[in-house]
């Protein structure tokens, strides 16, 4: 039983974890705007999804998205909050899936948008 750590949520079965300290360590790597959005989403989920009102669930969420770029996190959290998914009972698992899917499908999403909407025309000089 040397290393029994969950690769998905980071839970270590061999030692008791201090989730509050771990949450602070995980969230400290993000910029000011990303921290603010994550805290706003956390408060909304805590207030509206009773099954996710636990520091360990927030830690598991942060651990699951730790390697994803801030731009994808910000986009997904804003979408989550704008669509009021927290009021529909969707919590950290749903938000985590949104973030991971955005990260994995971003390039294909861009290609599809370009196909659908086209590109911005090049600037042309107007000659006198």
The first five atom37 places (N, CA, C, CB, O) and aatype in JSON, in Angstrom:
{
  "aatype": [20, 20, 20, 20, 20, 20, 20, 20, 20, 20, 20, 20, 20, 20, 20, 20, 20, 20, 20, 20, 20, 20, 20, 20, 20, 20, 20, 20, 20, 20, 20, 20, 20, 20, 20, 20, 20, 20, 20, 20, 20, 20, 20, 20, 20, 20, 20, 20, 20, 20, 20, 20, 20, 20, 20, 20, 20, 20, 20, 20, 20, 20, 20, 20, 20, 20, 20, 20, 20, 20, 20, 20, 20, 20, 20, 20, 20, 20, 20, 20, 20, 20, 20, 20, 20, 20, 20, 20, 20, 20, 20, 20, 20, 20, 20, 20, 20, 20, 20, 20, 20, 20, 20, 20, 20, 20, 20, 20, 20, 20, 20, 20, 20, 20, 20, 20, 20, 20, 20, 20, 20, 20, 20, 20, 20, 20, 20, 20],
  "atom_mask": [
    [1, 1, 1, 1, 1],
    [1, 1, 1, 1, 1],
    [1, 1, 1, 1, 1],
    [1, 1, 1, 1, 1],
    [1, 1, 1, 1, 1],
    [1, 1, 1, 1, 1],
    [1, 1, 1, 1, 1],
    [1, 1, 1, 1, 1],
    [1, 1, 1, 1, 1],
    [1, 1, 1, 1, 1],
    [1, 1, 1, 1, 1],
    [1, 1, 1, 1, 1],
    [1, 1, 1, 1, 1],
    [1, 1, 1, 1, 1],
    [1, 1, 1, 1, 1],
    [1, 1, 1, 1, 1],
    [1, 1, 1, 1, 1],
    [1, 1, 1, 1, 1],
    [1, 1, 1, 1, 1],
    [1, 1, 1, 1, 1],
    [1, 1, 1, 1, 1],
    [1, 1, 1, 1, 1],
    [1, 1, 1, 1, 1],
    [1, 1, 1, 1, 1],
    [1, 1, 1, 1, 1],
    [1, 1, 1, 1, 1],
    [1, 1, 1, 1, 1],
    [1, 1, 1, 1, 1],
    [1, 1, 1, 1, 1],
    [1, 1, 1, 1, 1],
    [1, 1, 1, 1, 1],
    [1, 1, 1, 1, 1],
    [1, 1, 1, 1, 1],
    [1, 1, 1, 1, 1],
    [1, 1, 1, 1, 1],
    [1, 1, 1, 1, 1],
    [1, 1, 1, 1, 1],
    [1, 1, 1, 1, 1],
    [1, 1, 1, 1, 1],
    [1, 1, 1, 1, 1],
    [1, 1, 1, 1, 1],
    [1, 1, 1, 1, 1],
    [1, 1, 1, 1, 1],
    [1, 1, 1, 1, 1],
    [1, 1, 1, 1, 1],
    [1, 1, 1, 1, 1],
    [1, 1, 1, 1, 1],
    [1, 1, 1, 1, 1],
    [1, 1, 1, 1, 1],
    [1, 1, 1, 1, 1],
    [1, 1, 1, 1, 1],
    [1, 1, 1, 1, 1],
    [1, 1, 1, 1, 1],
    [1, 1, 1, 1, 1],
    [1, 1, 1, 1, 1],
    [1, 1, 1, 1, 1],
    [1, 1, 1, 1, 1],
    [1, 1, 1, 1, 1],
    [1, 1, 1, 1, 1],
    [1, 1, 1, 1, 1],
    [1, 1, 1, 1, 1],
    [1, 1, 1, 1, 1],
    [1, 1, 1, 1, 1],
    [1, 1, 1, 1, 1],
    [1, 1, 1, 1, 1],
    [1, 1, 1, 1, 1],
    [1, 1, 1, 1, 1],
    [1, 1, 1, 1, 1],
    [1, 1, 1, 1, 1],
    [1, 1, 1, 1, 1],
    [1, 1, 1, 1, 1],
    [1, 1, 1, 1, 1],
    [1, 1, 1, 1, 1],
    [1, 1, 1, 1, 1],
    [1, 1, 1, 1, 1],
    [1, 1, 1, 1, 1],
    [1, 1, 1, 1, 1],
    [1, 1, 1, 1, 1],
    [1, 1, 1, 1, 1],
    [1, 1, 1, 1, 1],
    [1, 1, 1, 1, 1],
    [1, 1, 1, 1, 1],
    [1, 1, 1, 1, 1],
    [1, 1, 1, 1, 1],
    [1, 1, 1, 1, 1],
    [1, 1, 1, 1, 1],
    [1, 1, 1, 1, 1],
    [1, 1, 1, 1, 1],
    [1, 1, 1, 1, 1],
    [1, 1, 1, 1, 1],
    [1, 1, 1, 1, 1],
    [1, 1, 1, 1, 1],
    [1, 1, 1, 1, 1],
    [1, 1, 1, 1, 1],
    [1, 1, 1, 1, 1],
    [1, 1, 1, 1, 1],
    [1, 1, 1, 1, 1],
    [1, 1, 1, 1, 1],
    [1, 1, 1, 1, 1],
    [1, 1, 1, 1, 1],
    [1, 1, 1, 1, 1],
    [1, 1, 1, 1, 1],
    [1, 1, 1, 1, 1],
    [1, 1, 1, 1, 1],
    [1, 1, 1, 1, 1],
    [1, 1, 1, 1, 1],
    [1, 1, 1, 1, 1],
    [1, 1, 1, 1, 1],
    [1, 1, 1, 1, 1],
    [1, 1, 1, 1, 1],
    [1, 1, 1, 1, 1],
    [1, 1, 1, 1, 1],
    [1, 1, 1, 1, 1],
    [1, 1, 1, 1, 1],
    [1, 1, 1, 1, 1],
    [1, 1, 1, 1, 1],
    [1, 1, 1, 1, 1],
    [1, 1, 1, 1, 1],
    [1, 1, 1, 1, 1],
    [1, 1, 1, 1, 1],
    [1, 1, 1, 1, 1],
    [1, 1, 1, 1, 1],
    [1, 1, 1, 1, 1],
    [1, 1, 1, 1, 1],
    [1, 1, 1, 1, 1],
    [1, 1, 1, 1, 1],
    [1, 1, 1, 1, 1],
    [1, 1, 1, 1, 1]
  ],
  "atom_positions": [
    [[0.83, -1.19, 0.0], [0.0, 0.0, 0.0], [0.87, 1.25, 0.0], [-0.94, 0.0, 1.2], [0.7, 2.11, 0.86]],
    [[1.78, 1.36, -0.94], [2.67, 2.49, -0.94], [2.04, 3.75, -1.52], [3.91, 2.15, -1.71], [2.1, 4.82, -0.9]],
    [[1.43, 3.65, -2.71], [0.9, 4.86, -3.34], [-0.53, 4.59, -3.83], [1.8, 5.31, -4.52], [-0.74, 4.22, -4.98]],
    [[-1.48, 4.79, -2.97], [-2.87, 4.59, -3.32], [-3.54, 5.94, -3.49], [-3.6, 3.75, -2.25], [-4.34, 6.36, -2.65]],
    [[-3.21, 6.62, -4.6], [-3.75, 7.94, -4.87], [-4.64, 7.87, -6.1], [-2.62, 8.98, -5.06], [-4.23, 7.34, -7.14]],
    [[-5.83, 8.41, -6.0], [-6.76, 8.42, -7.13], [-6.27, 9.39, -8.19], [-8.2, 8.79, -6.66], [-6.02, 10.56, -7.88]],
    [[-6.11, 8.95, -9.44], [-5.62, 9.84, -10.48], [-6.63, 10.9, -10.9], [-5.21, 9.04, -11.68], [-6.27, 11.92, -11.48]],
    [[-7.89, 10.65, -10.6], [-8.94, 11.57, -11.02], [-9.18, 12.68, -10.0], [-10.24, 10.81, -11.26], [-9.23, 13.86, -10.36]],
    [[-9.33, 12.32, -8.75], [-9.68, 13.32, -7.74], [-8.52, 13.65, -6.8], [-10.86, 12.85, -6.93], [-8.6, 14.63, -6.05]],
    [[-7.44, 12.86, -6.8], [-6.3, 13.15, -5.98], [-6.38, 12.65, -4.55], [-6.09, 14.58, -5.95], [-5.51, 12.96, -3.74]],
    [[-7.41, 11.87, -4.22], [-7.56, 11.37, -2.85], [-6.47, 10.36, -2.56], [-8.96, 10.74, -2.65], [-6.27, 9.41, -3.31]],
    [[-5.78, 10.56, -1.46], [-4.74, 9.63, -1.03], [-5.31, 8.77, 0.07], [-3.45, 10.39, -0.56], [-5.69, 9.28, 1.13]],
    [[-5.37, 7.48, -0.17], [-6.0, 6.56, 0.77], [-5.12, 6.27, 1.99], [-6.35, 5.27, 0.08], [-5.6, 5.72, 2.98]],
    [[-3.85, 6.63, 1.92], [-2.94, 6.28, 3.0], [-2.85, 7.36, 4.08], [-1.57, 6.02, 2.44], [-2.53, 7.04, 5.23]],
    [[-3.11, 8.61, 3.75], [-3.02, 9.66, 4.75], [-4.3, 10.49, 4.79], [-1.81, 10.57, 4.47], [-5.01, 10.61, 3.79]],
    [[-4.57, 11.04, 5.91], [-5.73, 11.91, 6.09], [-5.38, 13.29, 5.55], [-6.16, 11.99, 7.6], [-4.32, 13.83, 5.87]],
    [[-6.24, 13.85, 4.75], [-5.93, 15.12, 4.09], [-6.64, 16.29, 4.77], [-6.32, 15.05, 2.62], [-7.75, 16.16, 5.29]],
    [[-5.97, 17.43, 4.75], [-6.56, 18.68, 5.21], [-7.05, 19.4, 3.95], [-5.52, 19.56, 6.03], [-6.29, 20.1, 3.29]],
    [[-8.33, 19.23, 3.62], [-8.86, 19.72, 2.36], [-8.8, 21.25, 2.24], [-10.28, 19.27, 2.21], [-8.56, 21.76, 1.15]],
    [[-8.99, 21.95, 3.32], [-8.95, 23.41, 3.26], [-7.59, 23.9, 2.81], [-9.3, 24.01, 4.63], [-7.49, 24.79, 1.96]],
    [[-6.55, 23.34, 3.37], [-5.19, 23.71, 2.98], [-4.92, 23.31, 1.53], [-4.17, 23.05, 3.92], [-4.31, 24.07, 0.77]],
    [[-5.38, 22.13, 1.14], [-5.18, 21.65, -0.23], [-5.92, 22.51, -1.24], [-5.62, 20.2, -0.35], [-5.42, 22.75, -2.34]],
    [[-7.12, 22.97, -0.88], [-7.9, 23.84, -1.77], [-7.16, 25.16, -1.98], [-9.31, 24.1, -1.19], [-7.07, 25.66, -3.1]],
    [[-6.63, 25.71, -0.92], [-5.88, 26.97, -1.02], [-4.66, 26.78, -1.92], [-5.44, 27.46, 0.39], [-4.35, 27.65, -2.73]],
    [[-3.97, 25.65, -1.78], [-2.8, 25.39, -2.63], [-3.2, 25.23, -4.1], [-2.07, 24.12, -2.16], [-2.51, 25.75, -4.98]],
    [[-4.29, 24.55, -4.36], [-4.73, 24.33, -5.74], [-5.22, 25.61, -6.4], [-5.82, 23.28, -5.78], [-4.96, 25.84, -7.58]],
    [[-5.92, 26.44, -5.65], [-6.5, 27.65, -6.24], [-5.48, 28.78, -6.35], [-7.7, 28.12, -5.41], [-5.69, 29.73, -7.1]],
    [[-4.39, 28.69, -5.62], [-3.41, 29.77, -5.63], [-2.64, 29.89, -6.95], [-2.42, 29.56, -4.51], [-2.02, 30.92, -7.2]],
    [[-2.68, 28.87, -7.79], [-1.94, 28.93, -9.06], [-2.68, 29.74, -10.13], [-1.69, 27.52, -9.58], [-2.09, 30.09, -11.15]],
    [[-3.95, 30.04, -9.92], [-4.74, 30.75, -10.92], [-4.63, 32.26, -10.73], [-6.21, 30.33, -10.83], [-4.25, 32.74, -9.67]],
    [[-4.95, 32.99, -11.79], [-4.95, 34.44, -11.75], [-6.15, 34.98, -10.98], [-4.95, 35.0, -13.16], [-7.03, 34.22, -10.57]],
    [[-6.15, 36.28, -10.78], [-7.18, 36.94, -9.97], [-8.59, 36.71, -10.53], [-6.89, 38.43, -9.89], [-9.51, 36.41, -9.78]],
    [[-8.75, 36.86, -11.85], [-10.07, 36.71, -12.47], [-10.57, 35.27, -12.37], [-10.01, 37.14, -13.92], [-11.75, 35.04, -12.09]],
    [[-9.69, 34.31, -12.61], [-10.08, 32.9, -12.54], [-10.44, 32.52, -11.12], [-8.94, 31.99, -13.06], [-11.42, 31.8, -10.89]],
    [[-9.66, 32.99, -10.14], [-9.97, 32.72, -8.73], [-11.35, 33.25, -8.38], [-8.91, 33.35, -7.81], [-12.14, 32.57, -7.73]],
    [[-11.63, 34.46, -8.82], [-12.91, 35.1, -8.53], [-14.08, 34.3, -9.12], [-12.93, 36.54, -9.06], [-15.09, 34.08, -8.46]],
    [[-13.92, 33.87, -10.36], [-14.98, 33.08, -11.01], [-15.18, 31.74, -10.32], [-14.66, 32.87, -12.49], [-16.31, 31.3, -10.13]],
    [[-14.08, 31.08, -9.96], [-14.19, 29.78, -9.29], [-14.87, 29.91, -7.93], [-12.8, 29.15, -9.12], [-15.68, 29.07, -7.55]],
    [[-14.53, 30.97, -7.2], [-15.16, 31.19, -5.89], [-16.65, 31.51, -6.04], [-14.45, 32.31, -5.14], [-17.47, 31.07, -5.23]],
    [[-16.98, 32.28, -7.07], [-18.38, 32.61, -7.33], [-19.18, 31.35, -7.66], [-18.5, 33.63, -8.49], [-20.29, 31.17, -7.18]],
    [[-18.6, 30.5, -8.48], [-19.27, 29.24, -8.83], [-19.39, 28.33, -7.6], [-18.5, 28.51, -9.96], [-20.42, 27.69, -7.4]],
    [[-18.34, 28.29, -6.79], [-18.36, 27.47, -5.59], [-19.47, 27.92, -4.64], [-17.01, 27.52, -4.88], [-20.2, 27.09, -4.1]],
    [[-19.58, 29.22, -4.45], [-20.65, 29.73, -3.55], [-22.03, 29.39, -4.1], [-20.52, 31.26, -3.37], [-22.92, 28.99, -3.35]],
    [[-22.21, 29.54, -5.42], [-23.5, 29.24, -6.03], [-23.84, 27.76, -5.89], [-23.5, 29.65, -7.52], [-24.99, 27.41, -5.61]],
    [[-22.86, 26.9, -6.08], [-23.09, 25.46, -5.95], [-23.36, 25.1, -4.5], [-21.88, 24.66, -6.49], [-24.27, 24.32, -4.21]],
    [[-22.59, 25.66, -3.57], [-22.82, 25.4, -2.15], [-24.23, 25.81, -1.73], [-21.77, 26.16, -1.3], [-24.88, 25.11, -0.96]],
    [[-24.72, 26.94, -2.24], [-26.03, 27.44, -1.85], [-27.18, 26.66, -2.47], [-26.15, 28.89, -2.24], [-28.26, 26.58, -1.88]],
    [[-26.97, 26.07, -3.65], [-28.09, 25.47, -4.38], [-28.02, 23.96, -4.58], [-28.18, 26.11, -5.7], [-29.04, 23.34, -4.89]],
    [[-26.86, 23.36, -4.39], [-26.72, 21.92, -4.58], [-26.25, 21.34, -3.25], [-25.72, 21.57, -5.75], [-25.06, 21.36, -2.94]],
    [[-27.18, 20.83, -2.46], [-26.84, 20.4, -1.1], [-25.88, 19.21, -1.08], [-28.09, 20.05, -0.35], [-25.11, 19.06, -0.13]],
    [[-25.91, 18.36, -2.1], [-25.02, 17.2, -2.11], [-23.56, 17.59, -2.36], [-25.46, 16.21, -3.17], [-22.66, 16.81, -2.04]],
    [[-23.33, 18.76, -2.92], [-21.97, 19.23, -3.18], [-21.48, 20.25, -2.16], [-21.89, 19.82, -4.57], [-20.46, 20.9, -2.39]],
    [[-22.18, 20.41, -1.07], [-21.81, 21.4, -0.06], [-20.79, 20.79, 0.9], [-23.06, 21.9, 0.72], [-21.07, 20.52, 2.07]],
    [[-19.58, 20.58, 0.34], [-18.53, 19.93, 1.11], [-17.18, 20.35, 0.55], [-18.7, 18.38, 1.07], [-17.01, 20.42, -0.67]],
    [[-16.23, 20.62, 1.41], [-14.91, 21.06, 0.97], [-14.21, 19.96, 0.18], [-14.06, 21.47, 2.17], [-13.45, 20.25, -0.74]],
    [[-14.46, 18.71, 0.54], [-13.81, 17.62, -0.19], [-14.28, 17.55, -1.64], [-14.08, 16.28, 0.51], [-13.49, 17.23, -2.52]],
    [[-15.54, 17.86, -1.89], [-16.05, 17.88, -3.27], [-15.41, 19.02, -4.07], [-17.59, 18.02, -3.28], [-15.08, 18.85, -5.24]],
    [[-15.24, 20.17, -3.45], [-14.58, 21.3, -4.1], [-13.11, 20.97, -4.39], [-14.68, 22.56, -3.22], [-12.6, 21.31, -5.45]],
    [[-12.46, 20.31, -3.45], [-11.08, 19.88, -3.66], [-10.99, 18.91, -4.84], [-10.52, 19.23, -2.39], [-10.11, 19.06, -5.7]],
    [[-11.89, 17.94, -4.89], [-11.87, 16.98, -6.0], [-12.1, 17.67, -7.33], [-12.94, 15.91, -5.78], [-11.47, 17.31, -8.33]],
    [[-12.98, 18.66, -7.36], [-13.22, 19.44, -8.56], [-11.96, 20.18, -9.0], [-14.37, 20.44, -8.33], [-11.56, 20.11, -10.16]],
    [[-11.32, 20.9, -8.06], [-10.11, 21.65, -8.39], [-8.96, 20.73, -8.81], [-9.68, 22.48, -7.19], [-8.19, 21.07, -9.71]],
    [[-8.86, 19.58, -8.17], [-7.81, 18.63, -8.52], [-8.03, 18.1, -9.94], [-7.76, 17.48, -7.51], [-7.07, 17.89, -10.67]],
    [[-9.27, 17.88, -10.32], [-9.59, 17.36, -11.64], [-9.31, 18.34, -12.76], [-11.02, 16.96, -11.68], [-9.06, 17.92, -13.9]],
    [[-9.35, 19.63, -12.47], [-9.14, 20.64, -13.53], [-7.78, 21.32, -13.41], [-10.24, 21.69, -13.48], [-7.53, 22.32, -14.09]],
    [[-6.9, 20.81, -12.57], [-5.64, 21.5, -12.27], [-4.73, 21.68, -13.47], [-4.9, 20.75, -11.21], [-3.93, 22.61, -13.48]],
    [[-4.81, 20.83, -14.5], [-3.91, 20.91, -15.64], [-4.52, 21.61, -16.85], [-3.46, 19.53, -16.04], [-3.95, 21.6, -17.94]],
    [[-5.68, 22.21, -16.67], [-6.4, 22.84, -17.78], [-6.13, 24.35, -17.77], [-7.93, 22.54, -17.69], [-6.05, 24.97, -16.71]],
    [[-6.0, 24.91, -18.96], [-5.71, 26.34, -19.1], [-6.82, 27.2, -18.49], [-5.53, 26.7, -20.58], [-7.99, 26.82, -18.48]],
    [[-6.41, 28.34, -17.98], [-7.35, 29.26, -17.33], [-8.43, 29.77, -18.29], [-6.6, 30.44, -16.74], [-9.56, 30.0, -17.88]],
    [[-8.08, 29.95, -19.56], [-9.05, 30.45, -20.54], [-10.24, 29.51, -20.67], [-8.39, 30.65, -21.91], [-11.39, 29.96, -20.76]],
    [[-9.99, 28.21, -20.68], [-11.07, 27.24, -20.78], [-11.9, 27.2, -19.5], [-10.5, 25.84, -21.08], [-13.11, 27.04, -19.54]],
    [[-11.22, 27.37, -18.37], [-11.93, 27.38, -17.09], [-12.84, 28.59, -17.01], [-10.93, 27.38, -15.9], [-14.01, 28.48, -16.63]],
    [[-12.31, 29.76, -17.37], [-13.12, 30.99, -17.31], [-14.33, 30.89, -18.23], [-12.27, 32.21, -17.7], [-15.44, 31.24, -17.82]],
    [[-14.13, 30.42, -19.46], [-15.22, 30.29, -20.41], [-16.32, 29.38, -19.86], [-14.7, 29.74, -21.76], [-17.5, 29.73, -19.9]],
    [[-15.92, 28.23, -19.34], [-16.9, 27.25, -18.87], [-17.63, 27.71, -17.61], [-16.21, 25.93, -18.6], [-18.83, 27.48, -17.46]],
    [[-16.9, 28.36, -16.7], [-17.55, 28.85, -15.46], [-18.54, 29.95, -15.8], [-16.48, 29.37, -14.45], [-19.64, 29.99, -15.25]],
    [[-18.16, 30.85, -16.71], [-19.1, 31.91, -17.12], [-20.35, 31.32, -17.74], [-18.42, 32.87, -18.11], [-21.46, 31.76, -17.45]],
    [[-20.18, 30.33, -18.61], [-21.32, 29.68, -19.24], [-22.2, 28.99, -18.2], [-20.84, 28.66, -20.29], [-23.42, 29.08, -18.26]],
    [[-21.57, 28.3, -17.26], [-22.27, 27.62, -16.17], [-23.12, 28.59, -15.37], [-21.28, 26.91, -15.25], [-24.28, 28.31, -15.04]],
    [[-22.54, 29.75, -15.05], [-23.25, 30.74, -14.26], [-24.33, 31.46, -15.08], [-22.27, 31.75, -13.68], [-25.42, 31.72, -14.58]],
    [[-24.04, 31.77, -16.35], [-25.01, 32.47, -17.2], [-26.25, 31.62, -17.47], [-24.36, 32.87, -18.52], [-27.36, 32.13, -17.53]],
    [[-26.04, 30.32, -17.63], [-27.16, 29.41, -17.92], [-27.86, 28.93, -16.65], [-26.67, 28.2, -18.71], [-28.84, 28.19, -16.72]],
    [[-27.37, 29.36, -15.49], [-27.95, 29.01, -14.19], [-28.07, 27.51, -13.98], [-29.32, 29.64, -14.06], [-29.08, 27.02, -13.47]],
    [[-27.04, 26.78, -14.36], [-27.05, 25.33, -14.17], [-27.05, 24.97, -12.68], [-25.85, 24.7, -14.86], [-27.57, 23.91, -12.31]],
    [[-26.47, 25.82, -11.84], [-26.47, 25.55, -10.41], [-27.9, 25.55, -9.85], [-25.61, 26.58, -9.67], [-28.17, 24.88, -8.85]],
    [[-28.8, 26.3, -10.47], [-30.19, 26.32, -10.02], [-30.95, 25.08, -10.48], [-30.89, 27.57, -10.53], [-32.04, 24.79, -9.97]],
    [[-30.39, 24.36, -11.42], [-30.99, 23.12, -11.91], [-30.45, 21.89, -11.16], [-30.75, 22.96, -13.41], [-30.76, 20.76, -11.51]],
    [[-29.64, 22.14, -10.13], [-29.12, 21.04, -9.32], [-27.83, 20.45, -9.86], [-30.14, 19.97, -9.21], [-27.4, 19.39, -9.41]],
    [[-27.21, 21.13, -10.81], [-25.96, 20.62, -11.38], [-24.81, 21.22, -10.6], [-25.85, 20.94, -12.9], [-24.75, 22.44, -10.4]],
    [[-23.89, 20.37, -10.17], [-22.83, 20.82, -9.29], [-21.45, 20.73, -9.88], [-22.87, 20.06, -8.04], [-21.23, 20.98, -11.07]],
    [[-20.49, 20.37, -9.01], [-19.09, 20.35, -9.4], [-18.79, 19.33, -10.49], [-18.24, 20.05, -8.19], [-17.95, 19.59, -11.36]],
    [[-19.45, 18.19, -10.48], [-19.2, 17.18, -11.5], [-19.59, 17.69, -12.89], [-19.98, 15.89, -11.19], [-18.86, 17.48, -13.86]],
    [[-20.72, 18.36, -12.97], [-21.18, 18.9, -14.24], [-20.24, 20.01, -14.73], [-22.62, 19.43, -14.11], [-19.87, 20.04, -15.91]],
    [[-19.86, 20.9, -13.83], [-18.95, 21.98, -14.2], [-17.59, 21.43, -14.62], [-18.78, 22.97, -13.02], [-16.99, 21.91, -15.57]],
    [[-17.11, 20.43, -13.92], [-15.85, 19.8, -14.27], [-15.92, 19.18, -15.67], [-15.48, 18.73, -13.23], [-14.97, 19.28, -16.45]],
    [[-17.03, 18.54, -15.97], [-17.21, 17.96, -17.31], [-17.25, 19.03, -18.38], [-18.5, 17.13, -17.36], [-16.69, 18.85, -19.46]],
    [[-17.91, 20.15, -18.1], [-17.93, 21.26, -19.04], [-16.52, 21.76, -19.34], [-18.8, 22.41, -18.49], [-16.17, 22.01, -20.49]],
    [[-15.72, 21.9, -18.3], [-14.36, 22.42, -18.45], [-13.5, 21.44, -19.24], [-13.73, 22.7, -17.08], [-12.78, 21.83, -20.16]],
    [[-13.58, 20.15, -18.87], [-12.78, 19.15, -19.57], [-13.19, 19.02, -21.03], [-12.9, 17.8, -18.87], [-12.33, 18.87, -21.9]],
    [[-14.49, 19.06, -21.31], [-14.96, 18.96, -22.69], [-14.52, 20.18, -23.5], [-16.48, 18.82, -22.73], [-14.15, 20.04, -24.67]],
    [[-14.57, 21.34, -22.92], [-14.11, 22.55, -23.61], [-12.62, 22.43, -23.95], [-14.36, 23.82, -22.74], [-12.2, 22.8, -25.05]],
    [[-11.85, 21.92, -23.01], [-10.42, 21.75, -23.22], [-10.13, 20.74, -24.34], [-9.75, 21.3, -21.93], [-9.27, 20.98, -25.19]],
    [[-10.84, 19.63, -24.35], [-10.6, 18.57, -25.33], [-11.12, 18.93, -26.72], [-11.25, 17.28, -24.87], [-10.51, 18.55, -27.72]],
    [[-12.23, 19.65, -26.79], [-12.87, 19.9, -28.08], [-12.65, 21.29, -28.64], [-14.33, 19.67, -27.94], [-13.28, 21.66, -29.63]],
    [[-11.78, 22.07, -28.03], [-11.61, 23.47, -28.41], [-11.2, 23.64, -29.88], [-10.58, 24.13, -27.52], [-11.79, 24.45, -30.6]],
    [[-10.22, 22.89, -30.32], [-9.74, 23.03, -31.7], [-10.82, 22.64, -32.71], [-8.49, 22.18, -31.93], [-11.01, 23.32, -33.71]],
    [[-11.53, 21.56, -32.45], [-12.62, 21.16, -33.34], [-13.75, 22.18, -33.33], [-13.16, 19.79, -32.94], [-14.38, 22.43, -34.36]],
    [[-13.99, 22.76, -32.18], [-15.02, 23.79, -32.06], [-14.68, 25.0, -32.92], [-15.19, 24.21, -30.59], [-15.54, 25.56, -33.6]],
    [[-13.41, 25.4, -32.91], [-12.97, 26.53, -33.73], [-13.14, 26.22, -35.21], [-11.51, 26.87, -33.43], [-13.62, 27.07, -35.97]],
    [[-12.75, 25.02, -35.63], [-12.9, 24.63, -37.04], [-14.36, 24.67, -37.46], [-12.33, 23.22, -37.28], [-14.69, 25.16, -38.53]],
    [[-15.23, 24.15, -36.61], [-16.66, 24.13, -36.93], [-17.25, 25.54, -36.99], [-17.42, 23.3, -35.91], [-18.1, 25.82, -37.84]],
    [[-16.8, 26.42, -36.1], [-17.29, 27.8, -36.14], [-16.83, 28.5, -37.41], [-16.8, 28.57, -34.9], [-17.59, 29.25, -38.02]],
    [[-15.59, 28.26, -37.8], [-15.1, 28.87, -39.05], [-15.87, 28.35, -40.24], [-13.61, 28.59, -39.23], [-16.17, 29.11, -41.17]],
    [[-16.19, 27.07, -40.22], [-16.99, 26.5, -41.31], [-18.4, 27.1, -41.34], [-17.07, 24.97, -41.16], [-18.94, 27.36, -42.41]],
    [[-18.97, 27.3, -40.17], [-20.33, 27.82, -40.09], [-20.43, 29.3, -40.4], [-20.89, 27.56, -38.72], [-21.29, 29.74, -41.17]],
    [[-19.53, 30.08, -39.79], [-19.63, 31.53, -39.88], [-18.66, 32.15, -40.87], [-19.41, 32.14, -38.55], [-18.84, 33.3, -41.29]],
    [[-17.64, 31.42, -41.26], [-16.63, 31.96, -42.16], [-15.6, 32.76, -41.4], [-17.28, 32.83, -43.23], [-15.66, 32.9, -40.18]],
    [[-14.64, 33.29, -42.15], [-13.58, 34.1, -41.55], [-13.89, 35.57, -41.76], [-12.2, 33.73, -42.15], [-14.69, 35.95, -42.61]],
    [[-13.24, 36.39, -40.97], [-13.36, 37.84, -41.13], [-12.6, 38.21, -42.4], [-12.8, 38.62, -39.87], [-11.48, 37.76, -42.6]],
    [[-13.19, 39.03, -43.27], [-12.5, 39.41, -44.49], [-11.21, 40.18, -44.2], [-13.42, 40.25, -45.38], [-11.1, 40.88, -43.19]],
    [[-10.26, 40.03, -45.1], [-9.0, 40.76, -44.94], [-9.25, 42.24, -45.16], [-7.93, 40.23, -45.91], [-10.14, 42.64, -45.91]],
    [[-8.44, 43.05, -44.49], [-8.55, 44.49, -44.66], [-8.07, 44.89, -46.06], [-7.73, 45.23, -43.57], [-7.05, 44.39, -46.54]],
    [[-8.78, 45.75, -46.67], [-8.39, 46.22, -48.0], [-8.15, 47.72, -47.95], [-9.49, 45.87, -49.06], [-8.87, 48.46, -47.28]],
    [[-7.14, 48.13, -48.67], [-6.85, 49.56, -48.74], [-7.74, 50.21, -49.78], [-5.36, 49.81, -49.06], [-7.96, 49.69, -50.87]],
    [[-8.23, 51.32, -49.4], [-9.05, 52.08, -50.33], [-8.13, 53.1, -50.99], [-10.28, 52.77, -49.6], [-7.55, 53.95, -50.33]],
    [[-8.02, 52.99, -52.29], [-7.12, 53.92, -53.0], [-7.92, 55.14, -53.44], [-6.45, 53.22, -54.24], [-9.09, 55.05, -53.79]],
    [[-7.26, 56.27, -53.43], [-7.91, 57.52, -53.79], [-8.05, 57.66, -55.27], [-7.17, 58.7, -53.25], [-8.58, 58.66, -55.75]]
  ]
}
